[in-house]
Amino acid sequence: MSKPKVFEKPIGVKDYLPLAVAKLRRIERQALDCMSQWGYEQIITPTMEFYDTVGVASATSDQKLFKLLNNRGTTLVLRSDMTAPIARVVSSLLKETAFPLRLSYHANVFRAIEEEAGRDAEFYQTGVELVGDPSAEADAEVVALAIASLKAAGVERFKIAIGHVGFLNGLFEETLPNRPEAQEALKACLLGRDYVGYREKLRELKLAEPVQRELEGILRLRGGQEICDQAMEMSVDATAKSSIKHLCEIWDVLKAYGVCDNVLIDLTMIGDFSYYTGMTFEGYAADLGFPVVSGGRYDNLLTQFGRPAPATGFALKTTRILELLGSEEEPQPERVLIGYDALGREAALEQAQQLRAEGVIVVTVRMEAAEANANSAKQSGYAKFIPFFGAQESKGEQTK
């Protein structure tokens, strides 16, 4: 294998240049400010975790974890999401803190990818976890906050699709009893949004016509509250019915928040993590084919860390939001250039400190008086040029 060139980097990671960083930080800051207004406090966890704790608790498949050994031979992982690390903190450092806990974060996460997949191995997420509240009110809160956070980040046109893991589990258990492989195959198709493959798989199962018609019918269960009413008639399974009842309660709360225009019920939603136990949701922007937010309820995860508790949350796909907003012009702050010679240095640097204290971006450069040129400074992106040559500032050379 050839040695990488000095300018090459691993597949799936990116360099972010100043303009992109400014946009990424703005997205992050505005989303976190929104979350703070809803009472969520920011938390930071390590980039590396023990494989035997956070690694095995994560819903990321083992093949997609970045693993490394420390000098003692212990296996570590780069965090693949933030939910499992926060569950560890809630069960340890915050074990004496009363529920519910509202925590927010912004972090880079890592997932190993196939080289030909064209996806990121490192990307950024901004999200929240609401721990200790099992109610529909809590689920509706995180959905409403996800909507508010997307708007705060600058995403204007999007839809949130919500579903419930329990509905599909109950319906499949009723219609395909004792056939776990068939159930998982159908779920895999739904997870990948492969509806053609889903129908083909149903035909391969050679089900009775009423059962096949019923299972094909769930592909049409997308819409508003009327979908809940239709789904209640589809199954007599207790799990399926209680799941739909919970979704109806969430919808009622979302109506009170006034956000239902951004939400639709999609009962084919199952979430892409195995730890989801209830409501799941994804948000799609109008101009991007990938979800910009996803989340759901995971009531069993904290049990693995010794502090059983219900929990729900979401993660904004911050890097994808950056791609979505990438063509938008970012407002640039005013920049001032101060030029000085040896005699004017002290006054120039004093002036620079005063301007920086006022929030102005200042670049200082030593130059000769003959080099000082207000027009060339302006062409270089500076709103003002202030020269300091000799003992006094040369007032006449300023330009705006």
N, C-alpha and C positions, 0 to 999 in steps of 0.2 A: 504493500500500500504506500502510495507516495506521500511525502510529508506536505502538510498544508502550507500554502504560501502565507507570508506574513500578514497579508490583508484579508485572508479568508476567515470565516467564522463557522461554527457548527450549523447544520441545517436546522431550521425552525426557530432561530433566535435573530433578533434585529438590533440594529443601531438606530437610535432616535436622535435626529438632528435638532438644533435649538428651537425651530418653529414648531416641530411636532411635540417636543417636550413641553413647550409653553401651552399648547392646546391640551395635552394629556393632563398636565397639572391643573388647568382650569376646570376640566371635566371632573377630575378627582375632588378638587376643592369645593366646587358647587354642589356636587352630590353629597359629600360629607357634611357640608353646612346644612343641607336639607335634612339629612338624617339626624343631625344634632338638634334641629328645631323640633323633631318628633321625640326627643328624649333619649336618643341612642348615643352611648359613650364609646369613643374610639379605643381599640385595643390593637396591640402589635404582638405577634408571636414569631418565634424563630423561623428562619428559612429552612433549617434542617431539623428533623425530628427522628426519634427512634422508629425503626421499621416495626418492631414488635409491639408498639403502642399505637401511634397515629397512623403508621403505614398500613397495618392490618385492619384498622378501624375505618380507613378511608374506603369509599365505594369505588375508587379508581382501580381498574384491574391491575394485577401484579405486573403484567407485562408493560404497563404504561408508567410505572413508577421509576424515577431516577434513583438508583441505589448507589451508595458508596460506603466504604469501610473507614472507620477512624483508626487511630494508632493502636487501639486495643483489640481490633478485629471485630468490633460491634457494627452491625449493619444500620446505616442511617438512610433516610430518604429526604429528598427535596420535597417540600409540601406540594401536594397535587391539588388541594383545595384548602379553604380556610375553615370549613365547618368542623372537621375532625380536630384540628388544633384548638379551636375555641371550646369544643366539648371537653378537651383535656383540661384547659384552664378553668372552666366552670366547675369541674369536678375536683379541682385541687386548690389553686390559689384563691378561688372565689367560693369555696365550699361552704363558708360561713355566711355568705351574702344571700339574703332572702330573695326568693323568686317573686315576680318575674324579673329577669335580667334583659336589658336591652343593650346590645353591643354592636358596634359598627367597625369597619376595617377598610383599608386599602392595601393591597399587597400584590406582588408577583407570585405566580404559581407555575408549576412545571409538570408537564406530562410528555412522556416519550411518545414519538409519533413515527409512523412509517414515512420513509424519506419521500415517497412519491405522493403522499397525501396532500402536500401543500398547506399544511396547517402549522400553527405556532407551537413550539415546544415550551416556550416561556411567554406568558401573557399576564395582563393585569386585571384584577377584579376589585370592585368596590361594592360592599354589601353589608347586610345586617343579619343578626340572629336574635330572635325573641324566644327566650328560654323560660319554661315554667308555666306556660299558659296553654291549656289544651283546647280553648274555645274557638268557635267560628269567628268571634270578634278578633282574636289574635291573627288568624289566617287572613281575614279581610284587612287588618291593619298593615300587614306586610305587602299585600297586593297594592293597596292604596299608596303606601310609601314608595313602592317600586315605580308606580306611575308618576308620583311627585318627583322622584329622583331622576327619572328619565327626562322629564321636562326641565328640571333644574340643570341637567347636563347639556341641554340644548337639542334633545331629540323631540321633534314636534309631531311627526306622524307615525303612529305605531298602534298595535293591538296586543292586548294581553289575553292569551288563551288559558283557561283554567280547567282542570279535570280532577279526578280523584282515583288514586290507585285502587281503592277498595271496590269501586264499581266494576272495573274490569276483572279484578280477582274473583269477585262474587259471581259475576255473569259467566265467566269461563268455568268456574267450579260447578255451576249449575248445568251448563250446556255440554261441558267436556269433562265429566267427573272421572277421576283416576287416570287422566291423560296429561300429565305434567309436561311432557315433551311437546305435545301439540299446543298446549297453552303458551309455553315459552316461545315457540316458533311464531305464533300469531302476535305475541307481544313484541318480538324483535322486529317484525314488519311494521307495526304501529310506531315503535320507537324511531325507526328510520324513515317514517312517513312514506313507506313503500306500500301504497294502497293497492297497486296492481298485484304485487307479490302477496299481499294479504288475501285478496280474492282467489288467487291461484292456490294458495295454501289451503283455503277452505274447500276448494274443489277436490284437492288431493285427499282431504280427510274423509270424503264421501259421507257426509252427514245427511241426516234426514232433511227433506226440503224445508220444513218449518224452522229447524234449527239453523240451517245455512242462511235462510232469509233473515232470521233474527240477528245473526252475527254480522251479516253484511250491512244490516240496518244501522249499526252503530257508527258507520262511516258518515251517516247523515246527521248525527247528533251534534250539530254545531250551531250555536245561536244564543238567544237570550234565555230568560227564565222559563220559557215554554219548553226548553229542552229537558229541564228537570222533571216537568210533568210527564213528558213522553217517556223518559227513562224509568220513572216509577212504575209504568205499566209493562215494562219489558221483562222484569225479573221478580221472582218471589223470594230470591235469596236474601237473607237477613243482612249480610254484609253489604250487598249492592244497594239495598234500600236505605240503610243507615248512612251510607256514603252519599247518596243523592240528597238525603235530608240535610246532611252537613253542608253540601254545596248550596242548597237553597238558602240556608241560614247565612252563608257567606255572601250570597248575592244580595240578600236583604240589607246587610251591613254596607256593602259597596254602594247600594242605592242611596243610603244615608250619607255616604261620603261624596256622592255626586259624580262618580267616576265610571258609571256603567257604559258610557259611550266608548270608552277605551277597552272594554272587556267583553269577551264572548266565552261561553261554555263550550268546551270541546271534550267530549267523553272518550276520545281516543288518546288523550294525553296520559302518559304513564311516567314521565320523568326519566332522565338518563342516569340516575343513581339508584343503586339497589337499596339504600337506606331510607328512601321515601316511603312513608306509611299512610299518607292521607292525601290532602289536597296538593296538587302540583300545578305549576304554571310556567309559561314561556311568553316572552314578549318579542314581537317581530316589528322592525322598522319598515316603513313602506319602501325604502330604497336599498334594502340589504336582505340577502337571502338567508342569513344566519341569525339566530336569536341574539338579541342585545341584553336580555335579562332572563334568568331562570331561577326557580326556587320551589319551595314546598315544605311539607311537614315531615319531620323525621323523629318520631317519638321513641325509637328504640336505641338510638346511637349512644346517648349518655349512659345507658346501662353498662356499656362496655368499659366505661371509666369509673364505675362504682357509684354513680349518683343518678339514679333513674329520674328522668324528667321529660315531659313533652317539650317539643321545640319546633320552631318554624322560622324560615328566613329566605333570603334571596341574594343573588350576586349579579351586579351589573357587569356585563362584558366590556370593561372600560376600553380595551384595545380595539374592539369592534366599533364602539361608539366613535373612537378617534378616526377610524377608517371612514365611517359614515359622514363625519363632519370635516374630513380632511380638506375638501375643496373650499370650505368657507374661509373668508378672510379674517384673520385674527387681529383685533385692534392692537396697535403697537404703542407702547408708552413712549413719552418724550425722552429723547437722548440728547445729552449735551456733551460737546467736546471742548475741553480746556487745553490750550497749548501754552507752553511756557518755556523760558530759557533759564539759565542758572540763577540770574538775578531775580526773576519773577517766580521761582519755584515755591517759596514759602507762602506767598499770597495766593498763588494758584491752588495749592493743596488745601489751604484754609477755606477758600471759596468752594472747592469741591466737597469738603466735609459738610459745609453748611447746606449746600444743595441736596446732598444725599440724605441729610437729616429731615429734609422736607419731602423726601420720597422721589426725588429726581434721579434718573440714571445718568451717571457722569463717568466719562472716560477722560483720563489725563494723559497727555503726551508731551515729552520734551521735544522741542523743535527749535530751529532757528527762525528769526523774525522773517527772513526772506521766504521761508516755507509756508508761513501762515496765510491761509487762503479761505475766506469764509465760504465762497461758492463751492470749492472742492469738498469742504467739510459737509456742506448741505447735501451734495451729491452722494456722499458716503452714508447718508441716512441720519445725520444729526440735525436736530431742529434748531440748534443754536451753537455758535462757535464763540468762545470767550478766550481772547489772548491775554497772556501775562508776559510782557517783555520789559526788562529793566525792573525798577523797583515798584512801578505803578502798573495797574491794569490799564490797558489801552482801550478806553471806552469806545472809541470810534470804530473799532474792528468787530464789534458784536454784530451778529445777524440772527434774525429769527426765521 
